[in-house]
Amino acid sequence: MAVLEGLGLPAFPVAGKGTVAPARRRVTAVPRAGHRRGRVGWVLATIAVAFLLAFVSLVQTMEVTATGYRLERLLADQAALRAQRDELLSDLNRLSAEPAIRKEAIDLGLSPLASPLVLPPR
């Protein structure tokens, strides 16, 4: 400052009546570490929420598909059980008839009665 005063110049320029003050630039503050300005956090949060919504939708779709497969398998099992029941009822009706019973008894070694024995009443 002393050098400027030695030349007859003031230490700080003063705007006079005929002079125009120069326009000042706005100085932006440098963000600190960890305090970044911007929308990166919002963008990441939006991406995370969108991912979670898509994941929930995918899980629901998979559950519906699995339930459909399970339903088809159970219906096939039901049809197989009904067919087996019908077959067993047919066998039961066929084997409970008199000719089938007689044949089964003869195969087991039983023989028919020779002649009926009639007892007189007392």
Secondary structure as GFF3:
##gff-version 3
##sequence-region A 1 122
A	DSSP	alpha_helix	2	6	.	.	.	ID=ss1
A	DSSP	alpha_helix	40	95	.	.	.	ID=ss2
A	DSSP	alpha_helix	98	107	.	.	.	ID=ss3
###
